[in-house]
């Protein structure tokens, strides 16, 4: 079920002195099963963009098609869209409210109007998919660590069985170990569940290792859209807008300047290692 | 939806009213409220209206901003008007049904009461629109300072007030985010009957309270880390000081009150 954005514009506080154009003429096509990273620094419009995808924000102008249907049509079922395009916000504290973890995860499927048995089955499945330990199901979600809270929040959205899973800065505020765990989990879910995953981040390092396509946002516009290799070719331009390519890219460019014949397209440590070994041989 | 709340909002502008000492504005508001509740007769109303109009003009705050604040009290206005209109006995009764009646003094009371309430909201919101919350609490603290002698915790009250005011926009933003996060999980805040709507608030209120408590805790910690220990011995970077403008304003306010009282004695009709 592809999502197509056609000339999306969005203005905050339109018609007042505080008017800000947050998105400018965004055209995008998001295909089934893709693993996409959206990158941009604070205020680049990335969070605004993803909230359009499940209809939480209505574009000032432009159209969004989900599965070929115009989501702004009068008779379109927004609730249905929101269960198919799952959005996990940055702070799990904003959504956890139930007395137990299990019941909190049940909230989404319950809102879909499913019967009790299906709801519980889905919650169980979702918690299982995010690798949450069984013995903690009856604990209060407020007692968990940051990383565990995030897992519960992801499970809460996953339990609605979305076709598209969007995660807004899922690694913010986590320590390096927790960050790797969550990113590996997301990559695993993408592979095993076969869903489209959109990962929003401001860290190239996070994204480069996992995604197949990167969309770079800058002041409300799509600056680059392509594979990580293509996008990192522009590492100088990225720097100019306050973003950085992965450290590996810099290392490879420096090695090349020093006369070592390495592959400049390497984006992960693994690829870089192989390329350097090959060059030294 | 929640962004429409304008009571207590500040409107930045360069005007003589904005530049006045907050104590002057607090005092003026107090006098204005007294005048509103003791005026009698058309002459008094004309004086108050003229004064209010002049201050609004001087403040450079668009009139529409004050009218927006009125939207919130429309229901209150209607109820007040209805009670006064239907339950006041008078000399001439125009209509009667059970305990309800419409009389000449009922009509008079209803009109005066509605005018009072509208003027009250417009006048007081004019103060908050032209005074930043910080100035307001500064002014309050200084005005109430004499009470500290009889062990009233004036500084603590002022500090609580400024923190409360500071937290309003933060909590509004937080509410917005939580609503979105729950809507992404299929929560529905708009449809359903009253009980369903009340139940739908739980997923919103629990995270909101949790975060409010956490923020309060963090703030207390941050204040303590910076050795906050109340107002004793604390100095200000910009202490409040009266200037010529402020003195003039005080004079005008007192003249205004005298005029309103004089109007009440000279011409207490037809209200």
Contacts between the chains, C-beta under 8 A, distances in Angstrom:
chain1	res1	chain2	res2	distance
A	51	B	180	7.0
A	54	B	184	6.2
A	56	B	180	5.2
A	56	B	183	6.2
A	56	B	184	6.6
A	79	B	186	6.0
A	79	B	188	7.1
A	82	B	183	6.8
A	82	B	184	5.8
A	82	B	185	7.8
A	82	B	186	5.9
A	83	B	186	5.8
A	86	B	184	7.0
A	87	B	184	4.3
A	88	B	184	7.7
A	89	B	177	7.0
A	89	B	180	7.0
A	89	B	181	4.5
A	89	B	184	7.1
A	91	B	177	7.6
A	93	B	207	6.2
A	93	B	210	6.8
A	93	B	211	6.0
A	93	B	214	7.8
A	94	B	174	7.8
A	94	B	177	5.3
A	94	B	178	4.8
A	94	B	181	4.3
A	94	B	207	5.6
A	94	B	211	7.8
A	95	B	178	7.2
A	95	B	181	4.2
A	95	B	182	6.1
A	95	B	185	6.6
A	95	B	203	7.8
A	95	B	207	6.7
A	96	B	207	6.6
A	97	B	202	6.7
A	97	B	203	4.8
A	97	B	206	3.7
A	97	B	207	5.3
A	107	B	182	8.0
A	107	B	185	5.7
A	107	B	186	7.9
A	107	B	187	7.6
A	107	B	203	6.7
A	108	B	185	4.2
A	108	B	186	5.7
A	111	B	185	6.4
A	111	B	186	3.1
A	111	B	187	6.1
A	111	B	188	7.2
A	112	B	186	5.9
A	142	B	210	6.6
A	156	B	185	6.0
A	157	B	184	6.9
A	157	B	185	6.4
A	160	B	185	6.9
A	160	B	186	6.7
